[in-house]
Amino acid sequence: MSAFPVGLVSVSDRASGGKYEDRGIPALREWLQQTVTTQMRFCERLIADDFSLIAATLRELIDGEKCALVLTAGGTGPAPRDVTPEATLAVADREMPGFGEEMRRVSLRYVPTAILSRQTAAVRGNSLIVNLPGQPKAVAQTLDGIFAAVPYCLDLIGAPRLETDSSRVVAFRPQSAGRK
C-alpha cells in the first residue's frame, strides 16, 4: 500500500519572503505525525498570501500530487491579504461549513478573537481541504477539536483510508459504515 498523500501549505507573505522562519508547516507535520498512524507522504508548500497562487497551489497538490488531504495554515483572518478561504472555495466542488463552525467554536475556548477567523473546509474531487489558523498553538488546538471527523469524511468522498492513534484522536466512523 502506498503512503497517504497529504498537502501542507503555509500561507504567509513574511515567511515566504524570508523575513522569518515558517512555523506553519512544521506545526502541521508534527501534529499529524503524532496523531495519524497511516504512513503519510507530505507535499509541502510555503507561499505568499496571494489568491491566484493559493488556488494554483491547491489545484497542483490535489490534481497533480494527488493529495487526499490538504491542510493550510494562515490567511484566514479579516486582513485584506487574508484570502485563503476565498482561494479554497474557488477551487472547491463543495464547501463543508461544519468544519469552519467547529473550528471557530473550539478556538473560542482559547481566545475571544477566534470570532474573527474565517476558517473553512471544502471538497475538491475526492480530496479534503481544511483551512487552519496560522499560529502553531492554534493549529494544534483546532486539529485536536475537529480531526475526529476527518477520516470518515475522507471515506465518504472516496479518499484512501486514514487511521489515527486513538490515544490522541478517536476517529469517528458510524458502525453502519463498516470497514473498507
Secondary structure in CASP SS format (residue, H / E / C, confidence):
PFRMAT SS
TARGET T0000
AUTHOR 0000-0000-0000
METHOD secondary structure of the structure
MODEL  1
M C 1.00
S C 1.00
A C 1.00
F E 1.00
P E 1.00
V E 1.00
G E 1.00
L E 1.00
V E 1.00
S E 1.00
V E 1.00
S C 1.00
D H 1.00
R H 1.00
A H 1.00
S H 1.00
G C 1.00
G C 1.00
K C 1.00
Y C 1.00
E C 1.00
D C 1.00
R C 1.00
G H 1.00
I H 1.00
P H 1.00
A H 1.00
L H 1.00
R H 1.00
E H 1.00
W H 1.00
L H 1.00
Q H 1.00
Q H 1.00
T H 1.00
V E 1.00
T C 1.00
T C 1.00
Q C 1.00
M E 1.00
R E 1.00
F E 1.00
C E 1.00
E E 1.00
R E 1.00
L E 1.00
I E 1.00
A C 1.00
D C 1.00
D C 1.00
F H 1.00
S H 1.00
L H 1.00
I H 1.00
A H 1.00
A H 1.00
T H 1.00
L H 1.00
R H 1.00
E H 1.00
L H 1.00
I H 1.00
D H 1.00
G H 1.00
E C 1.00
K C 1.00
C C 1.00
A C 1.00
L E 1.00
V E 1.00
L E 1.00
T E 1.00
A E 1.00
G C 1.00
G C 1.00
T C 1.00
G C 1.00
P C 1.00
A C 1.00
P C 1.00
R C 1.00
D C 1.00
V C 1.00
T H 1.00
P H 1.00
E H 1.00
A H 1.00
T H 1.00
L H 1.00
A H 1.00
V H 1.00
A C 1.00
D C 1.00
R E 1.00
E E 1.00
M C 1.00
P H 1.00
G H 1.00
F H 1.00
G H 1.00
E H 1.00
E H 1.00
M H 1.00
R H 1.00
R H 1.00
V H 1.00
S H 1.00
L H 1.00
R C 1.00
Y C 1.00
V C 1.00
P H 1.00
T H 1.00
A H 1.00
I H 1.00
L H 1.00
S C 1.00
R C 1.00
Q C 1.00
T C 1.00
A E 1.00
A E 1.00
V E 1.00
R E 1.00
G C 1.00
N C 1.00
S E 1.00
L E 1.00
I E 1.00
V E 1.00
N E 1.00
L E 1.00
P C 1.00
G C 1.00
Q C 1.00
P H 1.00
K H 1.00
A H 1.00
V H 1.00
A H 1.00
Q H 1.00
T H 1.00
L H 1.00
D H 1.00
G H 1.00
I H 1.00
F H 1.00
A H 1.00
A H 1.00
V H 1.00
P H 1.00
Y H 1.00
C H 1.00
L H 1.00
D H 1.00
L H 1.00
I C 1.00
G C 1.00
A C 1.00
P C 1.00
R C 1.00
L C 1.00
E C 1.00
T E 1.00
D C 1.00
S C 1.00
S C 1.00
R C 1.00
V C 1.00
V C 1.00
A C 1.00
F C 1.00
R C 1.00
P C 1.00
Q H 1.00
S H 1.00
A H 1.00
G C 1.00
R C 1.00
K C 1.00
END
